[in-house]
Amino acid sequence: MHTVVERELELSLVLSPERSIPVPARLTYRTDDPYAVHITFHIGSDTPVHWTFARELLVEGVFRPCGHGDVRIWPTKVAGRGVLCFALSSPDGDALLEAPSVAVAAWVERTLRIVEPGTEADRLGLDEGLTELLSPLPADDLWLRDPWPSDGTADGDA
């Protein structure tokens, strides 16, 4: 059975140093995808925007700046309150979002209690899947037999 940990929260999309707009979002963690976290942004369009990245990146980003490329995360203070900044880059554009660090940290902690760091691979069932994939089936006997059964004569006897 798989567990899902979700958290609805409001992020701020930073438009300029003086202006930002609220963006409802959902954080999702699924034990059947234990290395990843998912963020869905509800931006008022017909289709929400989905981002997926490593849970380890978010765990580290709660404490110190991390990431490079498409996803960068760092903690900071804005107007005296702790926020977590997300810098997201894609071919469609870039976005800087701020999330309440206490809410994100509490959600991350919940995911870590469900799947402890270092145990993610156990959730994937790779060993069981490989065993099933590599186990011979009854029909495999046909393929494993000698295609030219011996008729009992030695080579060169005619």
N, C-alpha and C positions, 0 to 999 in steps of 0.2 A: 504494500500500500504506500502511496506517495502522499507527502504532506506539502501544503502550499501555505506560505506565510506572506500575507499582503498588508499593505499600509497605504491608506489614502492620505495625501497631504497636499498642501498648497505651496508651490515653489514660486519664486519671483524670477521672471525673465528680465534680465538687465538690458535696458535699451540704451542707457547712457548713465554717467555717474549720478545724475539727478533723478532719473526716471526708470521705473520698472513696472511691469504688469503681472498680475497673479496668473498662474498656470496650474490648474488642478492636475495632479499626477497620482499614479499608483505604483508603488514599489512591489515587486513580486519575486519570491524565491520559491523554487520547486525542488524537492528532494530528488526528482527524476532527472534534473539538470543541475547537479550539485555545485558545479564550478561557476555558475553564472547567476547574475542578478538581472532583472528586467525592470525597466522604467517605461511606463506608458504615459505620455503627455496628452491631455485632452485640451486641444487648442481651439475648440469651437468649430472645427471642420467636420465633415462627414467621416473622415478617417483619422483616428488618433495616431500619434507618432510613437513608434516603439524603438527603444534602444536596449541592447543587451551587451553586457561586458562582465569581466571577471569579478566575482565576489571579493577575491583577495585585493583587488584594486580599491574597492569601496572600504574594506576593512582598514587598509593602510591609510586611505584618504581621510578617514575620520580623525587621524592623529597628526598627519604630516602631508605636505604636498607630494603627489605621486602621479604617475601616468605620463604619457607623451603620445603624440599622434592624435587620434580621434577622440580620446577621452582623457581628460586631466581633472583631478580632484584635489582640493585643498581646504583646510579649515581656516576660518578667519573670523573677525568680529565686524559687524555692521551696526552702527548706532548702539553700541554697547551689548549687542546680543550675538551669541555664537551662531555662525552659519557655515554651511558646507557649500563650497562653490564647485560647480560642474561646468567645465568648458568642453563643449561638444562640437566636433567638426565633421562635416560630411560634404560630398560634392554639391549638395543643395544649399549649403551655407553653414555658418557658425552660430553658436548660441552660448551665452553665459547665463547660468541659472544659479540661484541661491536657495538652499533648503535649510530649515531649522535643524541645527546639528544635533540637538537633544533627541528629536524625533527619529532622525535617521540612525543615530547611534543605538537607540533602544531597539529599533527594528533589526539592525545588523546583529545585535546581541542575541535576539531571538533566533536568527538563522544559525548562529554559531552554537547555540544550545541544542538545536535539532540535528545539525550535522557539524561535528567538531572539525576544526581545520586538520587536514592530514588524513581524514577518513572519507573524503569525497569519492575516491575510486571504489570503495566498498559498495557504494550506492548504485554504481553503474551496472553491476552484474556482469562484468566482462568475463570473469572466469567461467560462470555458468553459460554465458552465451557462446564462448569459444568451445567449451565442452560439447554443447549441443550441436554446434556447427561442424565440429571435427569428428563426432561419433559416427561410426559406420552404420549404415542402414542395411536391412536385409538385401535390398537390390544391389548394394555395393559388391556383394559376392560375385555377381555376374561380371563386373568390371575387373575384379581382382584375380579372376581365374586366368590360367594360361590360355591364350586364344587358340593355340594349336596343341591340343592335348596329344600326348604321346600315344602312338599305336603299338608300342612295345618293340618296334624294330630298331636296330642300331643304324646310325648314319651310314649311308653307302650300301645297305642291304636292299636288294630289290627282288 
